[in-house]
């Protein structure tokens, strides 16, 4: 994530067993040390992503970190920032 210096289109992926699946499209935002997400420092290895479209088969995928308004599933995070 360190090389991201501007808003960049991205694919969100998840691992299942030894396979990777594309679950959504979005835009990743640059993150700097000390940046906050809803009052909490963004942990290393995470980036702020705006979800734009979720693949049908992955709408109920649970987020590692709930969204700022309590979003718990990927489909709930469309047009919101998640980590």
mmCIF file of the N, C-alpha and C atoms, coordinates in Angstrom:
data_MODEL
# 
_entry.id   MODEL 
# 
loop_
_atom_site.group_PDB 
_atom_site.id 
_atom_site.type_symbol 
_atom_site.label_atom_id 
_atom_site.label_alt_id 
_atom_site.label_comp_id 
_atom_site.label_asym_id 
_atom_site.label_entity_id 
_atom_site.label_seq_id 
_atom_site.pdbx_PDB_ins_code 
_atom_site.Cartn_x 
_atom_site.Cartn_y 
_atom_site.Cartn_z 
_atom_site.occupancy 
_atom_site.B_iso_or_equiv 
_atom_site.pdbx_formal_charge 
_atom_site.auth_seq_id 
_atom_site.auth_comp_id 
_atom_site.auth_asym_id 
_atom_site.auth_atom_id 
_atom_site.pdbx_PDB_model_num 
ATOM 1   N N  . UNK A 1 1  ? 0.808   -1.195  0.000  1.00 0.00 ? 1  UNK A N  1 
ATOM 2   C CA . UNK A 1 1  ? 0.000   0.000   0.000  1.00 0.00 ? 1  UNK A CA 1 
ATOM 3   C C  . UNK A 1 1  ? 0.854   1.263   0.000  1.00 0.00 ? 1  UNK A C  1 
ATOM 4   N N  . UNK A 1 2  ? 2.109   1.151   0.355  1.00 0.00 ? 2  UNK A N  1 
ATOM 5   C CA . UNK A 1 2  ? 2.958   2.336   0.476  1.00 0.00 ? 2  UNK A CA 1 
ATOM 6   C C  . UNK A 1 2  ? 3.123   3.096   -0.835 1.00 0.00 ? 2  UNK A C  1 
ATOM 7   N N  . UNK A 1 3  ? 3.047   2.401   -1.979 1.00 0.00 ? 3  UNK A N  1 
ATOM 8   C CA . UNK A 1 3  ? 3.276   3.062   -3.261 1.00 0.00 ? 3  UNK A CA 1 
ATOM 9   C C  . UNK A 1 3  ? 2.054   3.821   -3.766 1.00 0.00 ? 3  UNK A C  1 
ATOM 10  N N  . UNK A 1 4  ? 0.923   3.728   -3.101 1.00 0.00 ? 4  UNK A N  1 
ATOM 11  C CA . UNK A 1 4  ? -0.288  4.433   -3.523 1.00 0.00 ? 4  UNK A CA 1 
ATOM 12  C C  . UNK A 1 4  ? -0.207  5.874   -3.034 1.00 0.00 ? 4  UNK A C  1 
ATOM 13  N N  . UNK A 1 5  ? -0.187  6.817   -3.999 1.00 0.00 ? 5  UNK A N  1 
ATOM 14  C CA . UNK A 1 5  ? -0.049  8.234   -3.646 1.00 0.00 ? 5  UNK A CA 1 
ATOM 15  C C  . UNK A 1 5  ? -1.256  9.069   -4.066 1.00 0.00 ? 5  UNK A C  1 
ATOM 16  N N  . UNK A 1 6  ? -2.207  8.450   -4.777 1.00 0.00 ? 6  UNK A N  1 
ATOM 17  C CA . UNK A 1 6  ? -3.427  9.141   -5.182 1.00 0.00 ? 6  UNK A CA 1 
ATOM 18  C C  . UNK A 1 6  ? -4.565  8.134   -5.276 1.00 0.00 ? 6  UNK A C  1 
ATOM 19  N N  . UNK A 1 7  ? -5.803  8.637   -5.381 1.00 0.00 ? 7  UNK A N  1 
ATOM 20  C CA . UNK A 1 7  ? -6.952  7.735   -5.531 1.00 0.00 ? 7  UNK A CA 1 
ATOM 21  C C  . UNK A 1 7  ? -6.699  6.824   -6.721 1.00 0.00 ? 7  UNK A C  1 
ATOM 22  N N  . UNK A 1 8  ? -6.851  5.503   -6.508 1.00 0.00 ? 8  UNK A N  1 
ATOM 23  C CA . UNK A 1 8  ? -6.518  4.527   -7.541 1.00 0.00 ? 8  UNK A CA 1 
ATOM 24  C C  . UNK A 1 8  ? -7.603  3.462   -7.622 1.00 0.00 ? 8  UNK A C  1 
ATOM 25  N N  . UNK A 1 9  ? -8.137  3.196   -8.823 1.00 0.00 ? 9  UNK A N  1 
ATOM 26  C CA . UNK A 1 9  ? -9.100  2.103   -8.963 1.00 0.00 ? 9  UNK A CA 1 
ATOM 27  C C  . UNK A 1 9  ? -8.458  0.785   -8.528 1.00 0.00 ? 9  UNK A C  1 
ATOM 28  N N  . UNK A 1 10 ? -9.262  -0.086  -7.934 1.00 0.00 ? 10 UNK A N  1 
ATOM 29  C CA . UNK A 1 10 ? -8.708  -1.349  -7.447 1.00 0.00 ? 10 UNK A CA 1 
ATOM 30  C C  . UNK A 1 10 ? -9.765  -2.453  -7.479 1.00 0.00 ? 10 UNK A C  1 
ATOM 31  N N  . UNK A 1 11 ? -9.295  -3.680  -7.349 1.00 0.00 ? 11 UNK A N  1 
ATOM 32  C CA . UNK A 1 11 ? -10.148 -4.838  -7.150 1.00 0.00 ? 11 UNK A CA 1 
ATOM 33  C C  . UNK A 1 11 ? -9.935  -5.319  -5.731 1.00 0.00 ? 11 UNK A C  1 
ATOM 34  N N  . UNK A 1 12 ? -11.008 -5.607  -5.020 1.00 0.00 ? 12 UNK A N  1 
ATOM 35  C CA . UNK A 1 12 ? -10.901 -6.191  -3.691 1.00 0.00 ? 12 UNK A CA 1 
ATOM 36  C C  . UNK A 1 12 ? -10.944 -7.697  -3.853 1.00 0.00 ? 12 UNK A C  1 
ATOM 37  N N  . UNK A 1 13 ? -10.054 -8.384  -3.172 1.00 0.00 ? 13 UNK A N  1 
ATOM 38  C CA . UNK A 1 13 ? -9.963  -9.836  -3.289 1.00 0.00 ? 13 UNK A CA 1 
ATOM 39  C C  . UNK A 1 13 ? -10.041 -10.473 -1.914 1.00 0.00 ? 13 UNK A C  1 
ATOM 40  N N  . UNK A 1 14 ? -10.454 -11.747 -1.908 1.00 0.00 ? 14 UNK A N  1 
ATOM 41  C CA . UNK A 1 14 ? -10.446 -12.525 -0.676 1.00 0.00 ? 14 UNK A CA 1 
ATOM 42  C C  . UNK A 1 14 ? -9.855  -13.890 -0.984 1.00 0.00 ? 14 UNK A C  1 
ATOM 43  N N  . UNK A 1 15 ? -9.261  -14.498 0.021  1.00 0.00 ? 15 UNK A N  1 
ATOM 44  C CA . UNK A 1 15 ? -8.682  -15.830 -0.138 1.00 0.00 ? 15 UNK A CA 1 
ATOM 45  C C  . UNK A 1 15 ? -9.637  -16.867 0.428  1.00 0.00 ? 15 UNK A C  1 
ATOM 46  N N  . UNK A 1 16 ? -9.744  -17.976 -0.271 1.00 0.00 ? 16 UNK A N  1 
ATOM 47  C CA . UNK A 1 16 ? -10.504 -19.135 0.211  1.00 0.00 ? 16 UNK A CA 1 
ATOM 48  C C  . UNK A 1 16 ? -9.660  -20.338 -0.088 1.00 0.00 ? 16 UNK A C  1 
ATOM 49  N N  . UNK A 1 17 ? -9.214  -21.015 0.998  1.00 0.00 ? 17 UNK A N  1 
ATOM 50  C CA . UNK A 1 17 ? -8.245  -22.110 0.905  1.00 0.00 ? 17 UNK A CA 1 
ATOM 51  C C  . UNK A 1 17 ? -7.025  -21.566 0.195  1.00 0.00 ? 17 UNK A C  1 
ATOM 52  N N  . UNK A 1 18 ? -6.648  -22.108 -0.956 1.00 0.00 ? 18 UNK A N  1 
ATOM 53  C CA . UNK A 1 18 ? -5.444  -21.618 -1.637 1.00 0.00 ? 18 UNK A CA 1 
ATOM 54  C C  . UNK A 1 18 ? -5.792  -20.813 -2.895 1.00 0.00 ? 18 UNK A C  1 
ATOM 55  N N  . UNK A 1 19 ? -7.034  -20.298 -2.977 1.00 0.00 ? 19 UNK A N  1 
ATOM 56  C CA . UNK A 1 19 ? -7.481  -19.558 -4.146 1.00 0.00 ? 19 UNK A CA 1 
ATOM 57  C C  . UNK A 1 19 ? -7.806  -18.107 -3.784 1.00 0.00 ? 19 UNK A C  1 
ATOM 58  N N  . UNK A 1 20 ? -7.642  -17.212 -4.742 1.00 0.00 ? 20 UNK A N  1 
ATOM 59  C CA . UNK A 1 20 ? -8.006  -15.808 -4.558 1.00 0.00 ? 20 UNK A CA 1 
ATOM 60  C C  . UNK A 1 20 ? -9.204  -15.507 -5.456 1.00 0.00 ? 20 UNK A C  1 
ATOM 61  N N  . UNK A 1 21 ? -10.176 -14.767 -4.911 1.00 0.00 ? 21 UNK A N  1 
ATOM 62  C CA . UNK A 1 21 ? -11.370 -14.406 -5.650 1.00 0.00 ? 21 UNK A CA 1 
ATOM 63  C C  . UNK A 1 21 ? -11.543 -12.892 -5.633 1.00 0.00 ? 21 UNK A C  1 
ATOM 64  N N  . UNK A 1 22 ? -11.910 -12.322 -6.802 1.00 0.00 ? 22 UNK A N  1 
ATOM 65  C CA . UNK A 1 22 ? -12.231 -10.914 -6.890 1.00 0.00 ? 22 UNK A CA 1 
ATOM 66  C C  . UNK A 1 22 ? -13.659 -10.758 -6.371 1.00 0.00 ? 22 UNK A C  1 
ATOM 67  N N  . UNK A 1 23 ? -13.860 -9.920  -5.350 1.00 0.00 ? 23 UNK A N  1 
ATOM 68  C CA . UNK A 1 23 ? -15.171 -9.793  -4.716 1.00 0.00 ? 23 UNK A CA 1 
ATOM 69  C C  . UNK A 1 23 ? -15.825 -8.438  -4.957 1.00 0.00 ? 23 UNK A C  1 
ATOM 70  N N  . UNK A 1 24 ? -15.039 -7.425  -5.328 1.00 0.00 ? 24 UNK A N  1 
ATOM 71  C CA . UNK A 1 24 ? -15.607 -6.093  -5.522 1.00 0.00 ? 24 UNK A CA 1 
ATOM 72  C C  . UNK A 1 24 ? -14.626 -5.209  -6.287 1.00 0.00 ? 24 UNK A C  1 
ATOM 73  N N  . UNK A 1 25 ? -15.161 -4.113  -6.808 1.00 0.00 ? 25 UNK A N  1 
ATOM 74  C CA . UNK A 1 25 ? -14.358 -3.053  -7.415 1.00 0.00 ? 25 UNK A CA 1 
ATOM 75  C C  . UNK A 1 25 ? -14.504 -1.825  -6.538 1.00 0.00 ? 25 UNK A C  1 
ATOM 76  N N  . UNK A 1 26 ? -13.444 -1.041  -6.485 1.00 0.00 ? 26 UNK A N  1 
ATOM 77  C CA . UNK A 1 26 ? -13.501 0.161   -5.677 1.00 0.00 ? 26 UNK A CA 1 
ATOM 78  C C  . UNK A 1 26 ? -12.386 1.115   -6.010 1.00 0.00 ? 26 UNK A C  1 
ATOM 79  N N  . UNK A 1 27 ? -12.151 2.052   -5.091 1.00 0.00 ? 27 UNK A N  1 
ATOM 80  C CA . UNK A 1 27 ? -11.074 3.023   -5.224 1.00 0.00 ? 27 UNK A CA 1 
ATOM 81  C C  . UNK A 1 27 ? -10.320 3.071   -3.908 1.00 0.00 ? 27 UNK A C  1 
ATOM 82  N N  . UNK A 1 28 ? -9.015  2.849   -3.987 1.00 0.00 ? 28 UNK A N  1 
ATOM 83  C CA . UNK A 1 28 ? -8.186  2.886   -2.785 1.00 0.00 ? 28 UNK A CA 1 
ATOM 84  C C  . UNK A 1 28 ? -7.629  4.297   -2.614 1.00 0.00 ? 28 UNK A C  1 
ATOM 85  N N  . UNK A 1 29 ? -7.561  4.731   -1.363 1.00 0.00 ? 29 UNK A N  1 
ATOM 86  C CA . UNK A 1 29 ? -7.060  6.058   -1.028 1.00 0.00 ? 29 UNK A CA 1 
ATOM 87  C C  . UNK A 1 29 ? -5.669  5.927   -0.409 1.00 0.00 ? 29 UNK A C  1 
ATOM 88  N N  . UNK A 1 30 ? -4.799  6.902   -0.646 1.00 0.00 ? 30 UNK A N  1 
ATOM 89  C CA . UNK A 1 30 ? -3.486  6.852   0.005  1.00 0.00 ? 30 UNK A CA 1 
ATOM 90  C C  . UNK A 1 30 ? -3.647  6.906   1.528  1.00 0.00 ? 30 UNK A C  1 
ATOM 91  N N  . UNK A 1 31 ? -2.789  6.187   2.223  1.00 0.00 ? 31 UNK A N  1 
ATOM 92  C CA . UNK A 1 31 ? -2.812  6.152   3.685  1.00 0.00 ? 31 UNK A CA 1 
ATOM 93  C C  . UNK A 1 31 ? -1.420  6.476   4.210  1.00 0.00 ? 31 UNK A C  1 
ATOM 94  N N  . UNK A 1 32 ? -1.366  7.364   5.191  1.00 0.00 ? 32 UNK A N  1 
ATOM 95  C CA . UNK A 1 32 ? -0.099  7.739   5.810  1.00 0.00 ? 32 UNK A CA 1 
ATOM 96  C C  . UNK A 1 32 ? -0.106  7.312   7.268  1.00 0.00 ? 32 UNK A C  1 
ATOM 97  N N  . UNK A 1 33 ? 1.076   7.062   7.849  1.00 0.00 ? 33 UNK A N  1 
ATOM 98  C CA . UNK A 1 33 ? 1.128   6.716   9.270  1.00 0.00 ? 33 UNK A CA 1 
ATOM 99  C C  . UNK A 1 33 ? 0.397   7.776   10.096 1.00 0.00 ? 33 UNK A C  1 
ATOM 100 N N  . UNK A 1 34 ? -0.418  7.335   11.012 1.00 0.00 ? 34 UNK A N  1 
ATOM 101 C CA . UNK A 1 34 ? -1.166  8.249   11.864 1.00 0.00 ? 34 UNK A CA 1 
ATOM 102 C C  . UNK A 1 34 ? -2.544  8.619   11.334 1.00 0.00 ? 34 UNK A C  1 
ATOM 103 N N  . UNK A 1 35 ? -2.856  8.225   10.078 1.00 0.00 ? 35 UNK A N  1 
ATOM 104 C CA . UNK A 1 35 ? -4.187  8.503   9.545  1.00 0.00 ? 35 UNK A CA 1 
ATOM 105 C C  . UNK A 1 35 ? -5.239  7.778   10.374 1.00 0.00 ? 35 UNK A C  1 
ATOM 106 N N  . UNK A 1 36 ? -6.400  8.400   10.500 1.00 0.00 ? 36 UNK A N  1 
ATOM 107 C CA . UNK A 1 36 ? -7.482  7.846   11.311 1.00 0.00 ? 36 UNK A CA 1 
ATOM 108 C C  . UNK A 1 36 ? -8.652  7.401   10.439 1.00 0.00 ? 36 UNK A C  1 
ATOM 109 N N  . UNK A 1 37 ? -9.382  6.410   10.933 1.00 0.00 ? 37 UNK A N  1 
ATOM 110 C CA . UNK A 1 37 ? -10.610 5.924   10.318 1.00 0.00 ? 37 UNK A CA 1 
ATOM 111 C C  . UNK A 1 37 ? -11.635 5.860   11.432 1.00 0.00 ? 37 UNK A C  1 
ATOM 112 N N  . UNK A 1 38 ? -12.578 6.772   11.420 1.00 0.00 ? 38 UNK A N  1 
ATOM 113 C CA . UNK A 1 38 ? -13.602 6.878   12.465 1.00 0.00 ? 38 UNK A CA 1 
ATOM 114 C C  . UNK A 1 38 ? -12.978 6.913   13.861 1.00 0.00 ? 38 UNK A C  1 
ATOM 115 N N  . UNK A 1 39 ? -11.937 7.762   13.987 1.00 0.00 ? 39 UNK A N  1 
ATOM 116 C CA . UNK A 1 39 ? -11.313 8.002   15.275 1.00 0.00 ? 39 UNK A CA 1 
ATOM 117 C C  . UNK A 1 39 ? -10.255 7.002   15.692 1.00 0.00 ? 39 UNK A C  1 
ATOM 118 N N  . UNK A 1 40 ? -10.031 5.973   14.898 1.00 0.00 ? 40 UNK A N  1 
ATOM 119 C CA . UNK A 1 40 ? -9.025  4.954   15.220 1.00 0.00 ? 40 UNK A CA 1 
ATOM 120 C C  . UNK A 1 40 ? -7.907  5.006   14.182 1.00 0.00 ? 40 UNK A C  1 
ATOM 121 N N  . UNK A 1 41 ? -6.674  4.802   14.638 1.00 0.00 ? 41 UNK A N  1 
ATOM 122 C CA . UNK A 1 41 ? -5.555  4.779   13.708 1.00 0.00 ? 41 UNK A CA 1 
ATOM 123 C C  . UNK A 1 41 ? -5.680  3.580   12.777 1.00 0.00 ? 41 UNK A C  1 
ATOM 124 N N  . UNK A 1 42 ? -5.379  3.798   11.497 1.00 0.00 ? 42 UNK A N  1 
ATOM 125 C CA . UNK A 1 42 ? -5.454  2.718   10.506 1.00 0.00 ? 42 UNK A CA 1 
ATOM 126 C C  . UNK A 1 42 ? -4.275  1.780   10.732 1.00 0.00 ? 42 UNK A C  1 
ATOM 127 N N  . UNK A 1 43 ? -4.576  0.517   10.956 1.00 0.00 ? 43 UNK A N  1 
ATOM 128 C CA . UNK A 1 43 ? -3.546  -0.493  11.227 1.00 0.00 ? 43 UNK A CA 1 
ATOM 129 C C  . UNK A 1 43 ? -2.684  -0.742  9.994  1.00 0.00 ? 43 UNK A C  1 
ATOM 130 N N  . UNK A 1 44 ? -1.429  -1.117  10.226 1.00 0.00 ? 44 UNK A N  1 
ATOM 131 C CA . UNK A 1 44 ? -0.519  -1.472  9.140  1.00 0.00 ? 44 UNK A CA 1 
ATOM 132 C C  . UNK A 1 44 ? -1.144  -2.592  8.314  1.00 0.00 ? 44 UNK A C  1 
ATOM 133 N N  . UNK A 1 45 ? -0.980  -2.517  7.003  1.00 0.00 ? 45 UNK A N  1 
ATOM 134 C CA . UNK A 1 45 ? -1.517  -3.537  6.119  1.00 0.00 ? 45 UNK A CA 1 
ATOM 135 C C  . UNK A 1 45 ? -2.935  -3.265  5.643  1.00 0.00 ? 45 UNK A C  1 
ATOM 136 N N  . UNK A 1 46 ? -3.562  -2.200  6.159  1.00 0.00 ? 46 UNK A N  1 
ATOM 137 C CA . UNK A 1 46 ? -4.917  -1.842  5.740  1.00 0.00 ? 46 UNK A CA 1 
ATOM 138 C C  . UNK A 1 46 ? -4.888  -0.534  4.965  1.00 0.00 ? 46 UNK A C  1 
ATOM 139 N N  . UNK A 1 47 ? -5.869  -0.385  4.098  1.00 0.00 ? 47 UNK A N  1 
ATOM 140 C CA . UNK A 1 47 ? -6.015  0.850   3.328  1.00 0.00 ? 47 UNK A CA 1 
ATOM 141 C C  . UNK A 1 47 ? -7.476  1.253   3.355  1.00 0.00 ? 47 UNK A C  1 
ATOM 142 N N  . UNK A 1 48 ? -7.731  2.523   3.133  1.00 0.00 ? 48 UNK A N  1 
ATOM 143 C CA . UNK A 1 48 ? -9.100  3.044   3.053  1.00 0.00 ? 48 UNK A CA 1 
ATOM 144 C C  . UNK A 1 48 ? -9.581  2.834   1.619  1.00 0.00 ? 48 UNK A C  1 
ATOM 145 N N  . UNK A 1 49 ? -10.717 2.122   1.471  1.00 0.00 ? 49 UNK A N  1 
ATOM 146 C CA . UNK A 1 49 ? -11.242 1.789   0.149  1.00 0.00 ? 49 UNK A CA 1 
ATOM 147 C C  . UNK A 1 49 ? -12.707 2.197   0.063  1.00 0.00 ? 49 UNK A C  1 
ATOM 148 N N  . UNK A 1 50 ? -13.066 2.852   -1.032 1.00 0.00 ? 50 UNK A N  1 
ATOM 149 C CA . UNK A 1 50 ? -14.463 3.142   -1.336 1.00 0.00 ? 50 UNK A CA 1 
ATOM 150 C C  . UNK A 1 50 ? -14.970 2.007   -2.226 1.00 0.00 ? 50 UNK A C  1 
ATOM 151 N N  . UNK A 1 51 ? -15.981 1.282   -1.767 1.00 0.00 ? 51 UNK A N  1 
ATOM 152 C CA . UNK A 1 51 ? -16.528 0.154   -2.520 1.00 0.00 ? 51 UNK A CA 1 
ATOM 153 C C  . UNK A 1 51 ? -17.529 0.693   -3.531 1.00 0.00 ? 51 UNK A C  1 
ATOM 154 N N  . UNK A 1 52 ? -17.366 0.305   -4.791 1.00 0.00 ? 52 UNK A N  1 
ATOM 155 C CA . UNK A 1 52 ? -18.257 0.799   -5.838 1.00 0.00 ? 52 UNK A CA 1 
ATOM 156 C C  . UNK A 1 52 ? -19.186 -0.274  -6.386 1.00 0.00 ? 52 UNK A C  1 
ATOM 157 N N  . UNK A 1 53 ? -18.723 -1.505  -6.456 1.00 0.00 ? 53 UNK A N  1 
ATOM 158 C CA . UNK A 1 53 ? -19.535 -2.584  -6.999 1.00 0.00 ? 53 UNK A CA 1 
ATOM 159 C C  . UNK A 1 53 ? -19.099 -3.895  -6.359 1.00 0.00 ? 53 UNK A C  1 
ATOM 160 N N  . UNK A 1 54 ? -20.073 -4.713  -5.954 1.00 0.00 ? 54 UNK A N  1 
ATOM 161 C CA . UNK A 1 54 ? -19.791 -5.995  -5.311 1.00 0.00 ? 54 UNK A CA 1 
ATOM 162 C C  . UNK A 1 54 ? -20.242 -7.123  -6.235 1.00 0.00 ? 54 UNK A C  1 
ATOM 163 N N  . UNK A 1 55 ? -19.410 -8.139  -6.392 1.00 0.00 ? 55 UNK A N  1 
ATOM 164 C CA . UNK A 1 55 ? -19.776 -9.314  -7.187 1.00 0.00 ? 55 UNK A CA 1 
ATOM 165 C C  . UNK A 1 55 ? -20.925 -10.048 -6.511 1.00 0.00 ? 55 UNK A C  1 
ATOM 166 N N  . UNK A 1 56 ? -21.888 -10.498 -7.304 1.00 0.00 ? 56 UNK A N  1 
ATOM 167 C CA . UNK A 1 56 ? -23.097 -11.136 -6.763 1.00 0.00 ? 56 UNK A CA 1 
ATOM 168 C C  . UNK A 1 56 ? -22.821 -12.249 -5.764 1.00 0.00 ? 56 UNK A C  1 
ATOM 169 N N  . UNK A 1 57 ? -21.861 -13.104 -6.041 1.00 0.00 ? 57 UNK A N  1 
ATOM 170 C CA . UNK A 1 57 ? -21.594 -14.254 -5.172 1.00 0.00 ? 57 UNK A CA 1 
ATOM 171 C C  . UNK A 1 57 ? -20.968 -13.876 -3.834 1.00 0.00 ? 57 UNK A C  1 
ATOM 172 N N  . UNK A 1 58 ? -20.546 -12.630 -3.665 1.00 0.00 ? 58 UNK A N  1 
ATOM 173 C CA . UNK A 1 58 ? -19.809 -12.226 -2.473 1.00 0.00 ? 58 UNK A CA 1 
ATOM 174 C C  . UNK A 1 58 ? -20.499 -11.139 -1.667 1.00 0.00 ? 58 UNK A C  1 
ATOM 175 N N  . UNK A 1 59 ? -21.750 -10.868 -1.918 1.00 0.00 ? 59 UNK A N  1 
ATOM 176 C CA . UNK A 1 59 ? -22.459 -9.786  -1.225 1.00 0.00 ? 59 UNK A CA 1 
ATOM 177 C C  . UNK A 1 59 ? -22.492 -9.972  0.293  1.00 0.00 ? 59 UNK A C  1 
ATOM 178 N N  . UNK A 1 60 ? -22.546 -11.213 0.768  1.00 0.00 ? 60 UNK A N  1 
ATOM 179 C CA . UNK A 1 60 ? -22.644 -11.458 2.215  1.00 0.00 ? 60 UNK A CA 1 
ATOM 180 C C  . UNK A 1 60 ? -21.284 -11.700 2.868  1.00 0.00 ? 60 UNK A C  1 
ATOM 181 N N  . UNK A 1 61 ? -20.197 -11.423 2.149  1.00 0.00 ? 61 UNK A N  1 
ATOM 182 C CA . UNK A 1 61 ? -18.863 -11.570 2.731  1.00 0.00 ? 61 UNK A CA 1 
ATOM 183 C C  . UNK A 1 61 ? -18.730 -10.638 3.923  1.00 0.00 ? 61 UNK A C  1 
ATOM 184 N N  . UNK A 1 62 ? -18.315 -11.159 5.073  1.00 0.00 ? 62 UNK A N  1 
ATOM 185 C CA . UNK A 1 62 ? -18.151 -10.343 6.274  1.00 0.00 ? 62 UNK A CA 1 
ATOM 186 C C  . UNK A 1 62 ? -16.856 -9.542  6.203  1.00 0.00 ? 62 UNK A C  1 
ATOM 187 N N  . UNK A 1 63 ? -16.939 -8.286  6.616  1.00 0.00 ? 63 UNK A N  1 
ATOM 188 C CA . UNK A 1 63 ? -15.767 -7.419  6.639  1.00 0.00 ? 63 UNK A CA 1 
ATOM 189 C C  . UNK A 1 63 ? -14.886 -7.751  7.835  1.00 0.00 ? 63 UNK A C  1 
ATOM 190 N N  . UNK A 1 64 ? -13.568 -7.651  7.668  1.00 0.00 ? 64 UNK A N  1 
ATOM 191 C CA . UNK A 1 64 ? -12.634 -7.845  8.792  1.00 0.00 ? 64 UNK A CA 1 
ATOM 192 C C  . UNK A 1 64 ? -12.875 -6.789  9.864  1.00 0.00 ? 64 UNK A C  1 
ATOM 193 N N  . UNK A 1 65 ? -13.113 -5.555  9.416  1.00 0.00 ? 65 UNK A N  1 
ATOM 194 C CA . UNK A 1 65 ? -13.340 -4.421  10.310 1.00 0.00 ? 65 UNK A CA 1 
ATOM 195 C C  . UNK A 1 65 ? -14.655 -3.777  9.890  1.00 0.00 ? 65 UNK A C  1 
ATOM 196 N N  . UNK A 1 66 ? -15.587 -3.666  10.810 1.00 0.00 ? 66 UNK A N  1 
ATOM 197 C CA . UNK A 1 66 ? -16.885 -3.069  10.489 1.00 0.00 ? 66 UNK A CA 1 
ATOM 198 C C  . UNK A 1 66 ? -16.709 -1.645  9.988  1.00 0.00 ? 66 UNK A C  1 
ATOM 199 N N  . UNK A 1 67 ? -17.622 -1.222  9.117  1.00 0.00 ? 67 UNK A N  1 
ATOM 200 C CA . UNK A 1 67 ? -17.604 0.139   8.603  1.00 0.00 ? 67 UNK A CA 1 
ATOM 201 C C  . UNK A 1 67 ? -17.977 1.141   9.684  1.00 0.00 ? 67 UNK A C  1 
ATOM 202 N N  . UNK A 1 68 ? -17.785 2.393   9.411  1.00 0.00 ? 68 UNK A N  1 
ATOM 203 C CA . UNK A 1 68 ? -18.035 3.451   10.382 1.00 0.00 ? 68 UNK A CA 1 
ATOM 204 C C  . UNK A 1 68 ? -19.481 3.578   10.806 1.00 0.00 ? 68 UNK A C  1 
ATOM 205 N N  . UNK A 1 69 ? -20.404 3.140   9.955  1.00 0.00 ? 69 UNK A N  1 
ATOM 206 C CA . UNK A 1 69 ? -21.819 3.175   10.303 1.00 0.00 ? 69 UNK A CA 1 
ATOM 207 C C  . UNK A 1 69 ? -22.341 1.781   10.619 1.00 0.00 ? 69 UNK A C  1 
ATOM 208 N N  . UNK A 1 70 ? -21.441 0.873   10.985 1.00 0.00 ? 70 UNK A N  1 
ATOM 209 C CA . UNK A 1 70 ? -21.832 -0.470  11.393 1.00 0.00 ? 70 UNK A CA 1 
ATOM 210 C C  . UNK A 1 70 ? -21.953 -1.467  10.258 1.00 0.00 ? 70 UNK A C  1 
ATOM 211 N N  . UNK A 1 71 ? -21.479 -1.134  9.066  1.00 0.00 ? 71 UNK A N  1 
ATOM 212 C CA . UNK A 1 71 ? -21.527 -2.084  7.962  1.00 0.00 ? 71 UNK A CA 1 
ATOM 213 C C  . UNK A 1 71 ? -20.726 -3.329  8.325  1.00 0.00 ? 71 UNK A C  1 
ATOM 214 N N  . UNK A 1 72 ? -21.345 -4.475  8.206  1.00 0.00 ? 72 UNK A N  1 
ATOM 215 C CA . UNK A 1 72 ? -20.673 -5.723  8.552  1.00 0.00 ? 72 UNK A CA 1 
ATOM 216 C C  . UNK A 1 72 ? -20.452 -6.628  7.347  1.00 0.00 ? 72 UNK A C  1 
ATOM 217 N N  . UNK A 1 73 ? -21.264 -6.453  6.308  1.00 0.00 ? 73 UNK A N  1 
ATOM 218 C CA . UNK A 1 73 ? -21.131 -7.252  5.097  1.00 0.00 ? 73 UNK A CA 1 
ATOM 219 C C  . UNK A 1 73 ? -20.725 -6.354  3.934  1.00 0.00 ? 73 UNK A C  1 
ATOM 220 N N  . UNK A 1 74 ? -20.054 -6.935  2.970  1.00 0.00 ? 74 UNK A N  1 
ATOM 221 C CA . UNK A 1 74 ? -19.529 -6.181  1.841  1.00 0.00 ? 74 UNK A CA 1 
ATOM 222 C C  . UNK A 1 74 ? -20.626 -5.414  1.108  1.00 0.00 ? 74 UNK A C  1 
ATOM 223 N N  . UNK A 1 75 ? -21.790 -6.019  0.900  1.00 0.00 ? 75 UNK A N  1 
ATOM 224 C CA . UNK A 1 75 ? -22.869 -5.349  0.179  1.00 0.00 ? 75 UNK A CA 1 
ATOM 225 C C  . UNK A 1 75 ? -23.359 -4.101  0.908  1.00 0.00 ? 75 UNK A C  1 
ATOM 226 N N  . UNK A 1 76 ? -23.232 -4.049  2.216  1.00 0.00 ? 76 UNK A N  1 
ATOM 227 C CA . UNK A 1 76 ? -23.638 -2.883  2.988  1.00 0.00 ? 76 UNK A CA 1 
ATOM 228 C C  . UNK A 1 76 ? -22.654 -1.719  2.831  1.00 0.00 ? 76 UNK A C  1 
ATOM 229 N N  . UNK A 1 77 ? -21.502 -2.001  2.257  1.00 0.00 ? 77 UNK A N  1 
ATOM 230 C CA . UNK A 1 77 ? -20.431 -1.012  2.182  1.00 0.00 ? 77 UNK A CA 1 
ATOM 231 C C  . UNK A 1 77 ? -20.335 -0.302  0.832  1.00 0.00 ? 77 UNK A C  1 
ATOM 232 N N  . UNK A 1 78 ? -21.330 -0.505  -0.041 1.00 0.00 ? 78 UNK A N  1 
ATOM 233 C CA . UNK A 1 78 ? -21.294 0.170   -1.342 1.00 0.00 ? 78 UNK A CA 1 
ATOM 234 C C  . UNK A 1 78 ? -21.410 1.685   -1.123 1.00 0.00 ? 78 UNK A C  1 
ATOM 235 N N  . UNK A 1 79 ? -20.479 2.424   -1.759 1.00 0.00 ? 79 UNK A N  1 
ATOM 236 C CA . UNK A 1 79 ? -20.386 3.887   -1.671 1.00 0.00 ? 79 UNK A CA 1 
ATOM 237 C C  . UNK A 1 79 ? -20.009 4.380   -0.281 1.00 0.00 ? 79 UNK A C  1 
ATOM 238 N N  . UNK A 1 80 ? -19.337 3.541   0.490  1.00 0.00 ? 80 UNK A N  1 
ATOM 239 C CA . UNK A 1 80 ? -18.810 3.948   1.803  1.00 0.00 ? 80 UNK A CA 1 
ATOM 240 C C  . UNK A 1 80 ? -17.334 3.558   1.856  1.00 0.00 ? 80 UNK A C  1 
ATOM 241 N N  . UNK A 1 81 ? -16.596 4.163   2.752  1.00 0.00 ? 81 UNK A N  1 
ATOM 242 C CA . UNK A 1 81 ? -15.194 3.784   2.948  1.00 0.00 ? 81 UNK A CA 1 
ATOM 243 C C  . UNK A 1 81 ? -15.107 2.673   3.985  1.00 0.00 ? 81 UNK A C  1 
ATOM 244 N N  . UNK A 1 82 ? -14.306 1.663   3.655  1.00 0.00 ? 82 UNK A N  1 
ATOM 245 C CA . UNK A 1 82 ? -14.009 0.573   4.579  1.00 0.00 ? 82 UNK A CA 1 
ATOM 246 C C  . UNK A 1 82 ? -12.498 0.396   4.628  1.00 0.00 ? 82 UNK A C  1 
ATOM 247 N N  . UNK A 1 83 ? -12.027 -0.410  5.542  1.00 0.00 ? 83 UNK A N  1 
ATOM 248 C CA . UNK A 1 83 ? -10.597 -0.748  5.594  1.00 0.00 ? 83 UNK A CA 1 
ATOM 249 C C  . UNK A 1 83 ? -10.409 -2.151  5.051  1.00 0.00 ? 83 UNK A C  1 
# 
